[in-house]
Amino acid sequence: MNIIYLLECVNDDQTLYKIGYTKNSVKKRIEKLQTGNPHKIKELNSYKSYYGQLLEKTLHKHYSYCKKNGEWFSLDIAEVANFIKTCEKIEKNFDALKDNPFFKN
């Protein structure tokens, strides 16, 4: 089981959100990201999924219109509030496709 996470980092002029996944601990991932970052990073949401990296990549494409740098995005309040619902919706699509020979997880 993998964990898809939504992190928040607020600096002086903007709030950015990181969408990523880990096989271990979100807390440990935040500790690594926090090194060298003067702005506090905090976990907003996490979602457990068997589709780890695939779900992360799909979320990155889903939110590509608001991508800032790497895996950091400028999301609006509705996107943040609906993060788990979006994960669930995408995962249901993956479940529906899992027996399709052209679908690779």
Secondary structure, DSSP 4 states (H G I P E B T S, - for coil): -EEEEEEEEE-SS-EEEEEEEESS-HHHHHHHHHTT--S-EEEEEEEEETTHHHHHHHHHHHTGGGEEETTEE---HHHHHTHHHHHHHHHHHHHHHTT-TT---
